[in-house]
């Protein structure tokens, strides 16, 4: 029996969830939406009655020919990945797995993507449609199973990264892609400045790169695609062979880098492509450059304002992944500018008038 079958492959509890939401809406009761609970560290803590969607799981439909899969939000990522792999397919955005109970709903709600993101796209780019439980406890369908948008709110993609503050994800349809026929990972000894220049140079060429990172004097690159293309690029770049497990360890924060020292917090810096090294009073060994340098993991006890000011100067932002640890930030997310905050508030008021869905998860005020 497959893991998917063991994990209640076709259990649909949408009606039960709708009833709980209807009751909460009537009573103005805040709800804390949970499933695998492996991403609870991300964002602000939520006080409310637990709405557990973990049992709403299983693959609803899967068409390998059309490259479309629809799954319930409580489906475990490990089970979904295994089912796709049987057909030599994958989720292109490579969502992190922070434990055996990690679910696809949590991956979409947090909007997290893995090392392939700059070359393939983000989680929201592969969401075709959703079924969402609204504030009134109605189960509504948004989008569909084709790459096409219509007028009005693109609610399916807005749910990616909203962390359950706009509604409850019930089902999600994704565009999937074939697993590349060839893959090779390599390691090159190289200083930071040379590595950033090298990545900028390679980025302007049609090469089969699907991951690139730098740390502690070493540049790591993954090549994926056709046999001939990967072979030619491998011979051109040289370097030492790198275990493919490296990317999974980086994706899931299992790499030794993610062990924090006393007083350190873990920060994710999101920056425009080809951004130079920031002027931070941080040891080089405490920074891990991912996404070709656009995503940087920083271990530091520096104040939140210092990090965010430097990111803002470069056109980026900083998120604290350990907000409740010593040295962490009071608010994990960069404060919104007034114009963007206004749109956030209006959207929240439209879709969650009584503030019952994960109140305060993104920002304290809403």
PyMOL commands that set and color helices and strands:
alter all, ss='L'
color gray80, all
select helices_A, chain A and resi 3-6+14-27+77-86+104-110+117-120+123-126+155-158+192-203+227-237+245-251+256-258+284-286+291-293+304-313+338-351
alter helices_A, ss='H'
color red, helices_A
select strands_A, chain A and resi 31-34+49-52+59-63+68-72+89-90+127-133+139-143+168-175+177-178+182-189+209-215+218-225+240-241+265-270+287-290+295-300+317-320
alter strands_A, ss='S'
color yellow, strands_A
deselect
rebuild
show_as cartoon
